Amino acid sequence: MRLRVAYWLVSVAMVFCLCLSVERRAYAYVDPGSGLLMLQAAGAVFTGVLFTIRKRIKSLFGRSRPEAAKATDANRQG
């Protein structure tokens, strides 16, 4: 597993260095709306991650109930 991660990191670093070494002029226009679009995309990704791991977040900030209360609730239901 560590070998895969190391291989991936080395590959990403090599591609990044290659991109920096073959620099060209970009004849493109970026308007202010593009920055807002990137901000919106970052917010959507952040919200999606929070939504995906919401149970873990709730367990971090929530209080756990004592075992006696859990047993009492189980007896009432069953």
Sequence and secondary structure as in RCSB ss.txt:
>XXXX:A:sequence
MRLRVAYWLVSVAMVFCLCLSVERRAYAYVDPGSGLLMLQAAGAVFTGVLFTIRKRIKSLFGRSRPEAAKATDAN
RQG
>XXXX:A:secstr
 HHHHHHHHHHHHHHHHHHHHT         HHHHHHHHHHHHHHHHHHHHHTHHHHHHHHS    HHHHHHHHH
HH 
